Amino acid sequence: MRKIIGRNISILYRNENNFVDVKLKKYNLNKVQAEVLLFLRDDNGANLTEINELFLFNKATITKIITHLEKYNYVNRVVSESDRREKGIYLTDKGRNIFSSINEALKGWEDILIDNIPNDDIEKIKNILAKMVDNVTTLKEI
């Protein structure tokens, strides 16, 4: 049972969420919301569809995340000048100022996760997990 890949990934995922959620609770953020903020750091002004292309949630989930981030003044929605139906999601100053705390929480988890694992193995794991994500993403496109 301990060697089932999906089970182990699930255990790691749940524990990562719990760890990061506790670290970010004082900011009214959870791990997924924090990851959306990190995405916007590199793609500020992205719309809901663009955000969803990375996270592969349904539109209702992305909308709920963005609504939460707006409620706590981490982002603003701005109507596009080229298409009035489209809204870009932009970081506020508060949203930009939270990155060090998010990175600290994520780094803390990664340090726990990779403790006592050789660097060569860590790189292999990263590559294998990226390939697994590609495999699953391809399935979703069918």
C-alpha positions in Angstrom: 0.0 0.0 0.0 2.9 2.4 0.8 4.2 2.1 -2.8 1.0 3.4 -4.5 2.1 6.6 -6.3 -1.3 8.3 -6.2 -1.8 7.6 -2.5 1.7 9.0 -1.6 1.1 12.1 -3.7 -2.3 12.6 -2.0 -0.7 12.4 1.4 2.0 14.9 0.5 -0.5 17.2 -1.0 -2.8 17.2 2.0 0.1 17.7 4.4 1.5 20.5 2.3 -1.8 22.3 2.3 -2.1 21.9 6.1 1.4 23.1 6.7 1.2 26.2 4.4 -2.4 27.0 5.5 -1.3 27.2 9.1 1.7 29.5 8.1 -0.5 31.8 6.1 -3.6 31.8 8.3 -2.7 35.2 9.9 -2.9 36.7 6.3 -6.3 35.1 5.6 -4.8 33.0 2.9 -4.6 29.3 2.1 -2.1 27.6 -0.1 -4.1 27.7 -3.3 -4.9 31.4 -2.9 -1.2 32.1 -2.2 -0.2 30.2 -5.4 -2.6 32.4 -7.4 -0.9 35.5 -6.0 2.5 34.0 -7.1 1.1 33.4 -10.6 -0.1 37.1 -10.7 3.4 38.2 -9.7 4.6 37.0 -13.0 1.5 37.5 -15.0 -0.2 40.6 -13.4 -3.4 41.4 -15.2 -4.2 37.8 -16.2 -7.9 37.0 -16.6 -9.8 34.1 -15.1 -9.3 31.9 -18.1 -5.5 32.4 -18.1 -5.4 31.7 -14.4 -7.5 28.6 -14.9 -5.1 27.3 -17.7 -2.4 26.9 -15.0 -4.5 25.6 -12.1 -7.0 23.5 -14.0 -9.9 24.3 -11.7 -13.4 25.0 -12.8 -14.5 28.6 -13.3 -16.5 28.7 -10.1 -13.5 27.7 -8.0 -11.3 30.4 -9.7 -14.0 33.0 -9.2 -14.3 32.0 -5.5 -10.5 32.3 -5.0 -10.3 35.7 -6.7 -13.3 37.0 -4.7 -11.5 36.0 -1.5 -8.4 37.7 -2.6 -10.4 40.9 -3.4 -12.1 40.7 0.0 -8.8 41.0 1.7 -7.4 43.6 -0.7 -4.7 41.4 -2.3 -6.1 41.9 -5.9 -8.4 44.1 -7.9 -10.4 43.2 -11.0 -10.1 45.8 -13.7 -12.3 45.9 -16.8 -10.3 45.5 -20.0 -10.4 48.5 -22.4 -10.3 46.2 -25.4 -13.1 43.9 -24.3 -15.5 45.2 -21.7 -16.6 41.7 -20.9 -13.1 40.7 -19.8 -11.6 41.6 -16.4 -7.9 41.5 -15.6 -6.8 40.5 -12.1 -4.2 42.9 -10.7 -2.1 42.7 -7.5 -2.6 45.5 -5.0 0.3 46.8 -2.9 -0.8 44.5 -0.1 -0.7 41.6 -2.6 2.8 42.5 -3.7 4.0 42.9 -0.1 3.0 39.3 0.9 5.4 37.4 -1.4 8.2 37.0 1.2 5.8 35.4 3.7 4.4 33.1 1.0 7.8 32.1 -0.2 8.9 31.5 3.4 6.0 29.1 4.0 6.6 27.3 0.7 10.3 27.0 1.3 9.7 25.7 4.8 7.6 22.9 3.5 10.1 22.1 0.7 12.9 21.9 3.3 10.9 19.4 5.2 10.0 17.4 2.1 13.5 17.1 0.7 15.4 16.6 4.0 18.0 13.8 3.7 17.4 13.3 -0.1 20.4 13.7 -2.4 20.3 16.6 -4.9 20.5 14.3 -7.9 17.4 12.5 -6.6 15.6 15.7 -6.0 16.1 16.8 -9.6 14.9 13.4 -10.8 11.8 13.7 -8.6 11.1 17.2 -10.0 11.4 15.9 -13.6 9.3 12.8 -13.0 6.5 14.9 -11.3 6.6 17.4 -14.1 6.1 14.5 -16.6 3.2 13.1 -14.5 1.5 16.5 -14.6 2.0 16.6 -18.4 0.5 13.1 -18.7 -2.6 14.2 -16.7 -2.9 17.5 -18.5 -3.0 15.6 -21.8 -5.8 13.4 -20.5 -7.9 16.4 -19.6 -7.6 17.7 -23.2 -9.2 14.6 -24.6 
